[in-house]
Amino acid sequence: MNAAVRPAWSPDLEERYADVMERAGSGVPCLEWPFHLPWIDAIAKLKRERGAVIMAHSYQSPEIFHGVADITGDSLALAQAAATVDSDVVVMCGVHFMAETAKILAPQRTVLIPDPEAGCSLASSITAEDVRALRARHPGAPVVTYVNTSAAVKAE
């Protein structure tokens, strides 16, 4: 799909996606649905064509969380779900460490992240270099990392 071409609105979209609109509730103003529903429909078509599963973190906007996600949850739950889904392609609507953790737990799958700039200040607060420096200062000390860290930090 060409990103420059906006999918067309059609009156049947409101009927086909009434459940999505109901689940999203007041999270999406009614005047915005004519904009969102064509995109939701286009994404649903791409999911079917490519056999993809879309996972969305709880902080995603309501039209993503309720409209396009197949699986929703927190960081760890999404990564664990990536290991068990019946799909070769996982689209992770979240930040880098979520996609990296999903790939660690499901190395056989293609894991995509829609926004390559999506980051997390918590995950960015420690680097693999920081862990190496801590190990050098405290040899033999066990290292425990939080799920919200990069794959590079987890590897240390």
DSSP file (Angstrom, degrees, kcal/mol; ACC not computed):
  #  RESIDUE AA STRUCTURE BP1 BP2  ACC     N-H-->O    O-->H-N    N-H-->O    O-->H-N    TCO  KAPPA ALPHA  PHI   PSI    X-CA   Y-CA   Z-CA
    1    1 A M              0   0    0      0, 0.0     2,-0.5     0, 0.0     3,-0.0   0.000 360.0 360.0 360.0 132.5    0.0    0.0    0.0
    2    2 A N    >   -     0   0    0      1,-0.2     3,-1.6     2,-0.0     0, 0.0  -0.650 360.0-147.1 -75.7 121.3    1.3    3.4   -0.9
    3    3 A A  T 3  S+     0   0    0     -2,-0.5    -1,-0.2     1,-0.3     0, 0.0   0.724  95.6  61.6 -64.0 -20.7    1.5    5.5    2.3
    4    4 A A  T 3  S+     0   0    0      1,-0.1     2,-0.7     2,-0.1    -1,-0.3   0.646  89.6  79.3 -80.9 -13.8    0.7    8.6    0.3
    5    5 A V  S <  S-     0   0    0     -3,-1.6    -1,-0.1     3,-0.0     3,-0.0  -0.850  75.7-143.9-101.2 115.8   -2.7    7.3   -0.8
    6    6 A R        -     0   0    0     -2,-0.7    -2,-0.1     1,-0.1    -3,-0.0  -0.610  24.9-113.7 -77.0 130.1   -5.4    7.6    1.9
    7    7 A P        -     0   0    0      0, 0.0     2,-0.2     0, 0.0    32,-0.1  -0.300  38.9-104.3 -61.4 149.7   -7.8    4.7    1.8
    8    8 A A        -     0   0    0     30,-0.1     2,-0.3     1,-0.1    -3,-0.0  -0.493  24.5-125.2 -82.0 144.1  -11.3    5.6    0.8
    9    9 A W        -     0   0    0     -2,-0.2    -1,-0.1     3,-0.0    26,-0.0  -0.620  29.0-179.1 -79.2 141.8  -14.2    6.0    3.3
   10   10 A S    >   -     0   0    0     -2,-0.3     3,-1.9     1,-0.1     4,-0.4  -0.991  35.9-120.9-140.7 147.4  -17.4    4.0    2.5
   11   11 A P  T >> S+     0   0    0      0, 0.0     3,-0.8     0, 0.0     4,-0.6   0.777 107.7  65.0 -58.8 -28.3  -20.6    3.9    4.5
   12   12 A D  H 3> S+     0   0    0      1,-0.2     4,-2.7     2,-0.2     5,-0.2   0.675  83.3  78.0 -71.4 -14.0  -20.4    0.2    5.2
   13   13 A L  H <> S+     0   0    0     -3,-1.9     4,-2.3     1,-0.2    -1,-0.2   0.894  89.5  53.8 -62.3 -39.7  -17.2    0.7    7.3
   14   14 A E  H <4 S+     0   0    0     -3,-0.8    -1,-0.2    -4,-0.4     7,-0.2   0.889 112.2  44.8 -62.9 -37.5  -19.2    1.9   10.3
   15   15 A E  H >< S+     0   0    0     -4,-0.6     3,-1.1     1,-0.2     4,-0.2   0.931 114.4  47.9 -70.4 -45.3  -21.4   -1.2   10.2
   16   16 A R  H 3< S+     0   0    0     -4,-2.7     3,-0.3     1,-0.3    -2,-0.2   0.817 121.5  36.1 -65.8 -30.5  -18.4   -3.6    9.7
   17   17 A Y  T 3X S+     0   0    0     -4,-2.3     4,-2.3    -5,-0.2    -1,-0.3   0.026  76.8 118.7-113.7  26.9  -16.4   -2.0   12.5
   18   18 A A  H <> S+     0   0    0     -3,-1.1     4,-2.3     1,-0.2    -1,-0.2   0.871  76.6  55.1 -58.9 -37.3  -19.2   -1.2   14.9
   19   19 A D  H  > S+     0   0    0     -3,-0.3     4,-2.5    -4,-0.2    -1,-0.2   0.887 107.4  49.1 -64.7 -38.4  -17.6   -3.6   17.5
   20   20 A V  H  > S+     0   0    0      2,-0.2     4,-2.5     1,-0.2     5,-0.2   0.932 111.2  49.4 -64.3 -46.1  -14.3   -1.7   17.3
   21   21 A M  H  X S+     0   0    0     -4,-2.3     4,-1.1     1,-0.2    -2,-0.2   0.882 112.3  48.5 -62.0 -38.3  -16.1    1.7   17.7
   22   22 A E  H  < S+     0   0    0     -4,-2.3     3,-0.3     2,-0.2    -1,-0.2   0.927 111.2  48.9 -68.0 -45.2  -18.0    0.3   20.7
   23   23 A R  H  < S+     0   0    0     -4,-2.5    -2,-0.2     1,-0.2    -1,-0.2   0.890 110.8  50.6 -62.1 -39.2  -14.8   -1.1   22.4
   24   24 A A  H >< S+     0   0    0     -4,-2.5     3,-2.2     1,-0.2    -1,-0.2   0.771  87.4 172.2 -71.1 -24.5  -13.0    2.2   21.9
   25   25 A G  G ><  -     0   0    0     -4,-1.1     3,-1.0     1,-0.3    -1,-0.2  -0.200  66.2 -13.7  55.3-135.7  -15.9    4.0   23.4
   26   26 A S  G 3  S+     0   0    0      1,-0.2    -1,-0.3    -3,-0.1    -2,-0.1   0.431 114.3  93.8 -80.8   2.6  -15.2    7.7   24.1
   27   27 A G  G <  S+     0   0    0     -3,-2.2    -1,-0.2     1,-0.2    -2,-0.2   0.752  90.1  43.0 -65.5 -23.4  -11.5    7.2   23.5
   28   28 A V  S <  S-     0   0    0     -3,-1.0    -1,-0.2    -7,-0.2     5,-0.1  -0.980  94.0-124.6-123.7 117.8  -12.0    8.2   19.8
   29   29 A P    >>  -     0   0    0      0, 0.0     3,-2.3     0, 0.0     4,-0.6  -0.322  23.1-120.4 -59.3 142.0  -14.3   11.1   19.1
   30   30 A C  G >4 S+     0   0    0      1,-0.3     3,-0.7     2,-0.2    -4,-0.0   0.794 111.5  61.9 -57.6 -29.9  -17.1   10.2   16.7
   31   31 A L  G 34 S+     0   0    0      1,-0.2    -1,-0.3     2,-0.1     4,-0.2   0.678  99.4  56.8 -70.4 -15.7  -16.0   12.8   14.2
   32   32 A E  G X> S+     0   0    0     -3,-2.3     4,-2.1     1,-0.2     3,-1.2   0.667  83.0  82.6 -88.9 -17.6  -12.6   11.0   13.9
   33   33 A W  H <X S+     0   0    0     -3,-0.7     4,-2.9    -4,-0.6    -1,-0.2   0.869  83.2  60.1 -59.4 -38.7  -14.0    7.6   12.8
   34   34 A P  H 34 S+     0   0    0      0, 0.0    -1,-0.3     0, 0.0    -2,-0.1   0.806 111.6  42.7 -59.8 -25.2  -14.4    8.5    9.1
   35   35 A F  H <> S+     0   0    0     -3,-1.2     4,-0.7    -4,-0.2    -2,-0.2   0.911 120.1  39.8 -80.2 -46.8  -10.6    9.1    9.1
   36   36 A H  H  X S+     0   0    0     -4,-2.1     4,-2.6     1,-0.2     3,-0.5   0.878 102.9  65.5 -75.1 -40.0   -9.6    6.0   11.1
   37   37 A L  H  X S+     0   0    0     -4,-2.9     4,-2.6     1,-0.2     5,-0.2   0.862  98.3  52.4 -59.6 -40.5  -11.9    3.3    9.8
   38   38 A P  H  > S+     0   0    0      0, 0.0     4,-2.2     0, 0.0    -1,-0.2   0.901 113.1  46.1 -61.5 -36.7  -10.5    3.3    6.2
   39   39 A W  H  X S+     0   0    0     -4,-0.7     4,-2.7    -3,-0.5    -2,-0.2   0.914 111.3  51.3 -69.1 -42.4   -7.0    2.8    7.7
   40   40 A I  H  X S+     0   0    0     -4,-2.6     4,-2.2     1,-0.2    -1,-0.2   0.917 112.2  47.6 -58.8 -43.3   -8.3    0.1   10.1
   41   41 A D  H  X S+     0   0    0     -4,-2.6     4,-2.0    -5,-0.2    -1,-0.2   0.904 111.4  49.7 -64.8 -43.0   -9.9   -1.7    7.1
   42   42 A A  H  X S+     0   0    0     -4,-2.2     4,-2.1     1,-0.2    -2,-0.2   0.892 111.6  48.9 -64.4 -39.6   -6.7   -1.4    5.0
   43   43 A I  H  X S+     0   0    0     -4,-2.7     4,-2.7     2,-0.2    -2,-0.2   0.898 108.2  53.9 -66.9 -40.3   -4.6   -2.7    7.8
   44   44 A A  H  X S+     0   0    0     -4,-2.2     4,-2.0    -5,-0.2    -2,-0.2   0.901 108.9  49.6 -59.6 -40.7   -7.0   -5.7    8.3
   45   45 A K  H  X S+     0   0    0     -4,-2.0     4,-2.6     2,-0.2    -2,-0.2   0.926 110.9  48.6 -64.6 -44.9   -6.6   -6.5    4.6
   46   46 A L  H  X S+     0   0    0     -4,-2.1     4,-2.5     1,-0.2     6,-0.3   0.896 108.2  55.0 -62.4 -40.1   -2.8   -6.4    4.8
   47   47 A K  H  X>S+     0   0    0     -4,-2.7     5,-1.6     1,-0.2     4,-1.1   0.934 111.3  44.6 -57.6 -46.0   -2.9   -8.6    7.9
   48   48 A R  H  <5S+     0   0    0     -4,-2.0     3,-0.5     1,-0.2    -2,-0.2   0.937 114.1  49.0 -64.4 -46.5   -4.9  -11.2    6.0
   49   49 A E  H  <5S+     0   0    0     -4,-2.6    -1,-0.2     1,-0.2    -2,-0.2   0.867 121.7  33.6 -61.8 -38.0   -2.7  -11.0    2.9
   50   50 A R  H  <5S-     0   0    0     -4,-2.5    -1,-0.2    -5,-0.2    -2,-0.2   0.424 102.7-123.4-102.8   0.1    0.6  -11.3    4.7
   51   51 A G  T  <5 +     0   0    0     -4,-1.1    38,-0.8    -3,-0.5    37,-0.4   0.878  56.3 159.0  61.7  38.3   -0.5  -13.6    7.5
   52   52 A A  E   < -a   89   0A   0     -5,-1.6     2,-0.4    -6,-0.3    38,-0.2  -0.600  36.7-147.2 -96.8 154.6    0.6  -11.2   10.2
   53   53 A V  E     -a   90   0A   0     36,-2.2    38,-3.0    -2,-0.2     2,-0.5  -0.978  14.6-147.4-115.6 132.2   -0.4  -10.8   13.8
   54   54 A I  E     -a   91   0A   0     -2,-0.4    16,-3.0    14,-0.3    17,-1.8  -0.894  12.0-168.9-105.6 126.6   -0.5   -7.3   15.3
   55   55 A M  E     -ab  92  71A   0     36,-3.1    38,-3.7    -2,-0.5     2,-0.4  -0.925   4.3-167.2-112.5 136.9    0.4   -6.9   18.9
   56   56 A A  E     -ab  93  72A   0     15,-2.5    17,-1.4    -2,-0.4    38,-0.2  -0.986  17.9-128.6-130.9 131.3   -0.2   -3.6   20.7
   57   57 A H  E >   - b   0  73A   0     36,-2.2     3,-2.2    -2,-0.4    17,-0.2  -0.355  35.4-105.8 -68.7 154.4    1.0   -2.4   24.0
   58   58 A S  T 3  S+     0   0    0     15,-1.4    -1,-0.1     1,-0.3    16,-0.1   0.704 116.0  61.8 -57.3 -23.3   -1.6   -1.0   26.4
   59   59 A Y  T 3  S+     0   0    0      6,-0.0    -1,-0.3     2,-0.0    35,-0.1   0.465  76.9 116.0 -87.1   1.1   -0.5    2.6   25.8
   60   60 A Q  S <  S-     0   0    0     -3,-2.2    -4,-0.0    33,-0.2    34,-0.0  -0.255  80.0 -87.8 -64.4 157.5   -1.3    2.6   22.1
   61   61 A S    >>  -     0   0    0      1,-0.1     4,-3.0     4,-0.1     3,-1.0  -0.279  41.1-108.4 -64.2 154.0   -4.0    4.9   20.9
   62   62 A P  H 3>>S+     0   0    0      0, 0.0     4,-2.8     0, 0.0     5,-0.6   0.834 117.3  56.2 -57.4 -36.6   -7.6    3.5   21.1
   63   63 A E  H 3>5S+     0   0    0      3,-0.2     4,-0.5     2,-0.2     5,-0.3   0.826 116.0  38.1 -68.5 -28.0   -7.9    3.1   17.3
   64   64 A I  H <>>S+     0   0    0     -3,-1.0     5,-1.9     3,-0.2     4,-1.7   0.925 118.9  47.1 -79.8 -51.8   -4.8    1.0   17.2
   65   65 A F  H  <5S+     0   0    0     -4,-3.0    -2,-0.2     1,-0.2    -9,-0.1   0.903 130.6  21.1 -57.8 -46.6   -5.4   -0.9   20.5
   66   66 A H  H  <5S+     0   0    0     -4,-2.8    -1,-0.2    -5,-0.2    -3,-0.2   0.725 128.0  47.2 -95.3 -25.2   -9.1   -1.7   19.7
   67   67 A G  H  <<S+     0   0    0     -5,-0.6    -3,-0.2    -4,-0.5    -2,-0.2   0.837 126.6   8.4 -92.9 -34.7   -9.1   -1.4   15.9
   68   68 A V  T  <5S+     0   0    0     -4,-1.7   -14,-0.3    -5,-0.3    -3,-0.2   0.645  94.8 104.4-122.3 -20.9   -6.1   -3.3   14.5
   69   69 A A      < -     0   0    0     -5,-1.9   -14,-0.2     1,-0.2     3,-0.1  -0.417  38.9-173.8 -72.3 136.5   -4.4   -5.2   17.4
   70   70 A D  S    S+     0   0    0    -16,-3.0     2,-0.4     1,-0.3   -15,-0.2   0.751  81.7  26.3 -89.5 -33.1   -5.0   -9.0   17.5
   71   71 A I  E    S-b   55   0A   0    -17,-1.8   -15,-2.5     2,-0.0    -1,-0.3  -0.998  71.5-175.8-134.6 134.1   -3.2   -9.2   20.9
   72   72 A T  E     +b   56   0A   0     -2,-0.4     2,-0.3   -17,-0.2   -15,-0.2  -0.906  25.9  96.8-127.7 157.2   -2.9   -6.5   23.5
   73   73 A G  E     -b   57   0A   0    -17,-1.4   -15,-1.4    -2,-0.3     2,-0.1  -0.989  64.7 -43.3 161.1-164.9   -1.0   -6.4   26.8
   74   74 A D     >  -     0   0    0     -2,-0.3     4,-2.4   -17,-0.2     5,-0.2  -0.300  66.0 -87.7 -88.5 179.0    2.1   -5.2   28.6
   75   75 A S  H  > S+     0   0    0      1,-0.2     4,-2.0     2,-0.2     5,-0.2   0.908 124.4  41.0 -55.1 -52.1    5.6   -5.6   27.4
   76   76 A L  H  > S+     0   0    0      1,-0.2     4,-2.7     2,-0.2     5,-0.2   0.917 113.4  52.7 -67.8 -43.7    6.3   -9.1   28.8
   77   77 A A  H  > S+     0   0    0      1,-0.2     4,-2.2     2,-0.2    -1,-0.2   0.892 110.3  49.0 -60.1 -39.6    2.9  -10.5   27.9
   78   78 A L  H  X S+     0   0    0     -4,-2.4     4,-2.0     2,-0.2    -1,-0.2   0.921 111.2  48.7 -67.2 -43.2    3.3   -9.4   24.3
   79   79 A A  H  X S+     0   0    0     -4,-2.0     4,-0.9    -5,-0.2    -2,-0.2   0.918 112.7  48.4 -62.7 -42.5    6.8  -10.9   24.0
   80   80 A Q  H >< S+     0   0    0     -4,-2.7     3,-0.6     1,-0.2     4,-0.5   0.890 109.7  52.6 -64.5 -38.7    5.6  -14.2   25.5
   81   81 A A  H >X S+     0   0    0     -4,-2.2     3,-1.4     1,-0.2     4,-1.4   0.857 100.0  62.8 -64.9 -34.5    2.6  -14.2   23.1
   82   82 A A  H 3< S+     0   0    0     -4,-2.0    -1,-0.2     1,-0.3    -2,-0.2   0.821  98.8  56.6 -59.8 -29.8    5.0  -13.7   20.1
   83   83 A A  T << S+     0   0    0     -4,-0.9    -1,-0.3    -3,-0.6    -2,-0.2   0.688 115.5  35.1 -74.5 -17.7    6.5  -17.0   21.0
   84   84 A T  T <4 S+     0   0    0     -3,-1.4    -2,-0.2    -4,-0.5    -1,-0.2   0.514  86.0 114.3-117.3  -6.6    3.2  -18.9   20.7
   85   85 A V     <  -     0   0    0     -4,-1.4     2,-1.0     1,-0.1   -32,-0.0  -0.261  68.2-124.4 -68.2 156.0    1.2  -17.2   17.9
   86   86 A D  S    S+     0   0    0      2,-0.0     2,-0.3     0, 0.0    -1,-0.1  -0.527  78.7  91.3 -97.4  64.7    0.4  -19.1   14.8
   87   87 A S        -     0   0    0     -2,-1.0   -35,-0.1    -5,-0.2   -36,-0.1  -0.986  65.3-145.6-155.7 145.4    2.0  -16.6   12.4
   88   88 A D  S    S+     0   0    0    -37,-0.4    22,-3.2    -2,-0.3     2,-0.5   0.665  89.8  59.3 -84.8 -17.0    5.4  -16.1   10.8
   89   89 A V  E     -ac  52 110A   0    -38,-0.8   -36,-2.2    20,-0.2     2,-0.5  -0.956  61.6-175.7-120.8 125.7    5.1  -12.3   11.0
   90   90 A V  E     -ac  53 111A   0     20,-3.0    22,-3.2    -2,-0.5     2,-0.6  -0.979   9.9-159.7-118.6 127.0    4.6  -10.3   14.2
   91   91 A V  E     -ac  54 112A   0    -38,-3.0   -36,-3.1    -2,-0.5     2,-0.8  -0.940  12.1-155.7-105.7 116.7    4.0   -6.5   14.0
   92   92 A M  E     -a   55   0A   0     20,-3.3     2,-1.5    -2,-0.6   -36,-0.2  -0.822   6.4-161.3 -99.9 107.0    4.8   -5.0   17.4
   93   93 A C  E     +a   56   0A   0    -38,-3.7   -36,-2.2    -2,-0.8     2,-0.2  -0.688  66.4  66.1 -85.4  88.7    3.1   -1.7   18.1
   94   94 A G  S    S-     0   0    0     -2,-1.5    21,-0.3   -38,-0.2     2,-0.2  -0.788  90.8 -49.4-171.7-149.5    5.4   -0.6   20.8
   95   95 A V    >>  -     0   0    0     -2,-0.2     4,-1.6    22,-0.0     3,-1.0  -0.569  57.6 -90.7-109.2 172.7    9.0    0.4   21.4
   96   96 A H  H 3> S+     0   0    0     22,-1.4     4,-2.8     1,-0.3     5,-0.2   0.873 120.1  54.1 -51.5 -49.3   12.3   -1.1   20.3
   97   97 A F  H 3> S+     0   0    0      1,-0.2     4,-2.6     2,-0.2    -1,-0.3   0.830 106.1  55.0 -61.7 -28.9   12.9   -3.3   23.4
   98   98 A M  H <> S+     0   0    0     -3,-1.0     4,-2.3     2,-0.2    -1,-0.2   0.936 111.0  43.5 -66.8 -45.6    9.5   -4.9   23.0
   99   99 A A  H  X S+     0   0    0     -4,-1.6     4,-2.2     2,-0.2    -2,-0.2   0.906 114.7  50.6 -65.3 -40.8   10.2   -5.9   19.4
  100  100 A E  H  X S+     0   0    0     -4,-2.8     4,-2.2     2,-0.2    -2,-0.2   0.921 111.0  47.9 -62.9 -43.9   13.7   -7.1   20.4
  101  101 A T  H  X S+     0   0    0     -4,-2.6     4,-2.2    -5,-0.2    -1,-0.2   0.893 110.3  52.2 -65.5 -39.3   12.3   -9.2   23.3
  102  102 A A  H  X S+     0   0    0     -4,-2.3     4,-1.5     1,-0.2    -1,-0.2   0.911 110.3  49.0 -60.6 -41.6    9.7  -10.7   21.0
  103  103 A K  H  < S+     0   0    0     -4,-2.2    -2,-0.2     2,-0.2    -1,-0.2   0.874 108.6  53.2 -67.4 -37.2   12.5  -11.6   18.6
  104  104 A I  H  < S+     0   0    0     -4,-2.2    -1,-0.2     1,-0.2    -2,-0.2   0.923 115.7  39.8 -61.5 -43.8   14.6  -13.2   21.4
  105  105 A L  H  < S+     0   0    0     -4,-2.2    -1,-0.2     1,-0.3    -2,-0.2   0.664 129.5  31.1 -81.2 -16.5   11.6  -15.4   22.5
  106  106 A A    ><  +     0   0    0     -4,-1.5     3,-1.9    -5,-0.2    -1,-0.3  -0.498  66.2 162.2-138.5  66.1   10.6  -16.1   18.9
  107  107 A P  T 3  S+     0   0    0      0, 0.0    -1,-0.1     0, 0.0     4,-0.1   0.721  73.2  62.8 -63.6 -20.4   13.7  -16.1   16.7
  108  108 A Q  T 3  S+     0   0    0     -3,-0.1     2,-0.2     2,-0.1    -5,-0.1   0.614  93.1  81.0 -78.9 -11.6   12.0  -18.0   13.9
  109  109 A R  S <  S-     0   0    0     -3,-1.9     2,-0.6    -6,-0.2   -20,-0.2  -0.617  82.0-120.6 -96.4 153.3    9.5  -15.2   13.4
  110  110 A T  E     -c   89   0A   0    -22,-3.2   -20,-3.0    -2,-0.2     2,-0.6  -0.841  32.3-162.5 -85.4 121.2    9.8  -11.9   11.4
  111  111 A V  E     -c   90   0A   0     -2,-0.6     2,-0.3   -22,-0.2   -20,-0.2  -0.940   8.3-173.4-112.7 121.2    9.2   -9.2   14.0
  112  112 A L  E     -c   91   0A   0    -22,-3.2   -20,-3.3    -2,-0.6    -2,-0.0  -0.818  14.5-156.3-112.9 151.5    8.4   -5.7   12.6
  113  113 A I        -     0   0    0     -2,-0.3   -20,-0.1   -22,-0.2   -22,-0.1  -0.989   9.8-150.6-127.3 122.0    8.0   -2.4   14.4
  114  114 A P  S    S+     0   0    0      0, 0.0    -1,-0.1     0, 0.0   -21,-0.1   0.818  87.6  47.1 -63.0 -32.5    5.9    0.3   12.6
  115  115 A D    >   -     0   0    0    -21,-0.3     3,-1.9     1,-0.1   -19,-0.1  -0.875  62.7-171.0-116.1 101.3    7.8    3.2   14.1
  116  116 A P  T 3  S+     0   0    0      0, 0.0    -1,-0.1     0, 0.0   -20,-0.1   0.657  88.5  56.2 -65.6 -13.0   11.6    2.9   13.9
  117  117 A E  T 3  S+     0   0    0     -3,-0.1     2,-0.3     2,-0.1   -22,-0.0   0.474  76.3 121.3 -93.7  -3.5   11.9    6.0   16.1
  118  118 A A    <   +     0   0    0     -3,-1.9   -22,-1.4   -24,-0.1     2,-0.3  -0.449  38.7 162.4 -67.6 122.1    9.8    4.6   19.0
  119  119 A G        -     0   0    0     -2,-0.3     2,-0.4   -24,-0.2     3,-0.1  -0.785  34.4-131.4-133.9 177.1   11.9    4.5   22.1
  120  120 A C     >  -     0   0    0     -2,-0.3     4,-2.2     1,-0.1     5,-0.2  -0.993   7.9-148.2-136.1 125.1   11.6    4.2   25.9
  121  121 A S  H  > S+     0   0    0     -2,-0.4     4,-0.6     1,-0.2    -1,-0.1   0.856 102.0  52.8 -62.7 -34.3   13.3    6.5   28.3
  122  122 A L  H >4 S+     0   0    0      1,-0.2     3,-1.1     2,-0.2     4,-0.2   0.944 110.8  45.8 -65.7 -46.9   13.5    3.7   30.9
  123  123 A A  H >4 S+     0   0    0      1,-0.3     3,-0.9     2,-0.2    27,-0.5   0.845 111.8  53.1 -64.0 -32.9   15.2    1.4   28.4
  124  124 A S  H 3< S+     0   0    0     -4,-2.2    -1,-0.3     1,-0.2    -2,-0.2   0.588  88.5  81.4 -77.4  -9.6   17.5    4.2   27.3
  125  125 A S  T << S+     0   0    0     -3,-1.1     2,-0.3    -4,-0.6    -1,-0.2   0.598  98.0  36.6 -77.1  -8.9   18.6    4.8   30.8
  126  126 A I    <   -     0   0    0     -3,-0.9    24,-0.3    -4,-0.2     2,-0.2  -0.998  69.1-166.1-142.7 140.8   21.1    1.9   30.7
  127  127 A T     >  -     0   0    0     -2,-0.3     4,-1.9     1,-0.1     5,-0.1  -0.726  38.8-106.5-117.7 168.2   23.4    0.7   28.0
  128  128 A A  H  > S+     0   0    0     -2,-0.2     4,-2.4     1,-0.2     5,-0.2   0.877 123.0  56.3 -60.4 -36.9   25.4   -2.5   27.4
  129  129 A E  H  > S+     0   0    0      1,-0.2     4,-2.3     2,-0.2    -1,-0.2   0.892 103.9  53.2 -62.0 -39.9   28.5   -0.4   28.1
  130  130 A D  H  > S+     0   0    0      2,-0.2     4,-2.3     1,-0.2    -1,-0.2   0.911 108.9  49.2 -60.2 -42.7   27.0    0.7   31.5
  131  131 A V  H  X S+     0   0    0     -4,-1.9     4,-2.5     1,-0.2    -2,-0.2   0.915 110.0  50.7 -64.9 -42.6   26.5   -3.0   32.4
  132  132 A R  H  X S+     0   0    0     -4,-2.4     4,-2.1     1,-0.2    -1,-0.2   0.903 110.4  50.0 -61.4 -40.3   30.1   -3.8   31.4
  133  133 A A  H  X S+     0   0    0     -4,-2.3     4,-1.9     2,-0.2    -2,-0.2   0.904 110.6  49.4 -65.0 -41.3   31.4   -1.0   33.5
  134  134 A L  H  X S+     0   0    0     -4,-2.3     4,-1.9     1,-0.2    -2,-0.2   0.893 110.1  51.1 -64.7 -39.5   29.3   -2.2   36.5
  135  135 A R  H  < S+     0   0    0     -4,-2.5    -1,-0.2     1,-0.2    -2,-0.2   0.895 108.6  51.9 -63.5 -39.2   30.7   -5.7   36.0
  136  136 A A  H  < S+     0   0    0     -4,-2.1    -1,-0.2     1,-0.2    -2,-0.2   0.884 113.9  43.2 -65.3 -37.6   34.2   -4.4   36.0
  137  137 A R  H  < S+     0   0    0     -4,-1.9    -1,-0.2     1,-0.2    -2,-0.2   0.770 126.8  31.7 -77.2 -26.3   33.6   -2.5   39.2
  138  138 A H  S >< S-     0   0    0     -4,-1.9     3,-2.0    -5,-0.2    -1,-0.2  -0.554  81.6-166.2-132.5  67.7   31.8   -5.4   40.9
  139  139 A P  T 3  S+     0   0    0      0, 0.0    -3,-0.1     0, 0.0    -4,-0.1  -0.259  75.2  16.4 -58.1 138.2   33.3   -8.6   39.5
  140  140 A G  T 3  S+     0   0    0      1,-0.3    -5,-0.1    -5,-0.1     3,-0.0   0.298  89.0 133.8  84.3 -10.6   31.2  -11.7   40.3
  141  141 A A    <   -     0   0    0     -3,-2.0    -1,-0.3    -6,-0.2    -3,-0.1  -0.530  62.1-112.3 -72.5 136.6   28.1   -9.7   41.2
  142  142 A P        -     0   0    0      0, 0.0     2,-0.5     0, 0.0    -1,-0.1  -0.388  25.8-140.9 -68.0 147.5   24.9  -11.1   39.5
  143  143 A V        -     0   0    0     -2,-0.1     2,-0.5    -3,-0.0   -12,-0.0  -0.948  19.8-179.0-112.6 125.2   23.3   -9.0   36.9
  144  144 A V        -     0   0    0     -2,-0.5     2,-0.3     0, 0.0    10,-0.0  -0.989   7.0-166.5-123.2 128.6   19.5   -8.8   36.7
  145  145 A T        -     0   0    0     -2,-0.5     2,-0.2     9,-0.1     4,-0.1  -0.863  19.5-119.5-117.0 153.6   17.8   -6.7   34.1
  146  146 A Y        -     0   0    0     -2,-0.3     3,-0.4     2,-0.1     8,-0.0  -0.483  29.2-112.9 -81.8 155.0   14.3   -5.6   33.7
  147  147 A V  S    S+     0   0    0      1,-0.3     2,-1.6    -2,-0.2   -46,-0.1   0.828 110.9  73.5 -58.6 -30.5   12.2   -6.6   30.7
  148  148 A N  S    S+     0   0    0    -47,-0.0     2,-0.3   -26,-0.0    -1,-0.3  -0.278  80.4  97.3 -83.2  52.1   12.2   -2.9   29.7
  149  149 A T  S    S-     0   0    0     -2,-1.6   -26,-0.1    -3,-0.4   -48,-0.1  -0.928  79.6 -94.1-132.8 161.4   15.8   -3.0   28.6
  150  150 A S     >  -     0   0    0    -27,-0.5     4,-2.3   -24,-0.3     5,-0.2  -0.202  33.2-111.4 -70.6 163.9   17.4   -3.5   25.2
  151  151 A A  H  > S+     0   0    0      1,-0.2     4,-2.2     2,-0.2     5,-0.1   0.856 119.2  58.2 -62.0 -35.3   18.5   -6.8   23.8
  152  152 A A  H  > S+     0   0    0      2,-0.2     4,-0.9     1,-0.2    -1,-0.2   0.900 107.8  45.4 -63.1 -40.8   22.1   -5.5   24.1
  153  153 A V  H >4 S+     0   0    0      1,-0.2     3,-0.7     2,-0.2    -2,-0.2   0.919 112.3  51.2 -67.9 -43.5   21.7   -5.0   27.8
  154  154 A K  H 3< S+     0   0    0     -4,-2.3    -2,-0.2     1,-0.2    -1,-0.2   0.858 105.4  57.4 -61.4 -34.3   20.0   -8.3   28.3
  155  155 A A  H 3<        0   0    0     -4,-2.2    -1,-0.2     1,-0.3    -2,-0.2   0.772 360.0 360.0 -69.0 -26.1   22.9  -10.0   26.4
  156  156 A E    <<        0   0    0     -4,-0.9    -1,-0.3    -3,-0.7    -2,-0.2   0.489 360.0 360.0 -72.7 360.0   25.4   -8.6   29.0
